[in-house]
C-alpha cells in the first residue's frame, strides 16, 4: 500500500471524513484528490475502509487505522527526539568582545532546542570572517557590516554602534573638537588596520573636517586599542561599547558627526535549521540588549 495514501487515510479517519481531513492536512491538497486516492487505497487493500455518508469506519478500516495511527501520531515526537539526539555542529566567527560578552548567552538559549550542540569559535576582522564563510570554514559570523551586503553572502543588520575617541585620563584634551581645530594632529593614533570598517569610517570623518592624523600604532583588536591607550601610547579610535572601552586609565570622548558602525550577522546561502535558530536568537538578544540602537531588519 502507498504510504502517502495511508497518511491521507489517517487524516480522514482521525477527523471523521474527507472534507474535514482536507482542512487539517498540513499541505495543500484538494478534496477530489483525497477522495480519488482513498479509492486507490481501498483497491490496494481489497476492502472497503469507510462509509462516506454518514462517515463510519468499516471493520477493515478500523483494523487499518489501529495499525497506522500510532505511527503518524508519534511523528512529531520522533522529530524532536531525532533533533535532540543528533549532535549538530556550529562554526561561528566574530570579534573577541562579541564571542566573549554576548554569544555565550545566545548559545545557552540555542541549547534549549539543540541540547547536544557542539560549536567552534574563530575571531577575526570583517573581511577575514567573510572569506571564511565563503570557503565554508564558518557557518555564521557576528561582525561589523558595510552599508551594502557582502558579495555572494547574506546579511542581517542588528544595531548601530557609535565611534568614540579614547584618551589617557591624564590628558588635558576635553573634546574631539579641540583636536580638529589643529587640522594636523601630532599625537600618536592607535587604531585598527586601514582596511577595517572602523578605520575607514574614521578616515572619512577626518577628511570631511580637513584633518590629517597619520596612523601610528596598528592594533590587532579593539580590546588592544583600549589597552594601548591606557598604557599611554597614544589616542585611540574604538567602538562605543562599555565592555570594550571601559578602563580606569581611559577617558571616552564622543565623535560627534561621525557615521556610526553597524553590527550584524553574515552567512552564505539558505541557513540550516541550526543556523537559522542561532540567527533568530541573536536577533532576539540584540533587541533586548541594544534596544535604543536596534535595527528591525528582516531575515530573508
Helices and strands as residue ranges (DSSP letters): H 3-15, H 18-24, H 31-45, E 50-51, E 56-57, H 59-73, H 75-85, E 89-94, H 96-101, H 103-113, E 118-123, H 126-134, E 140-144, E 154-161, E 163-168, H 176-180, E 189-191, H 197-208, E 217-218, H 222-230, E 235-239, H 242-245, E 250-254, E 261-267, H 273-289
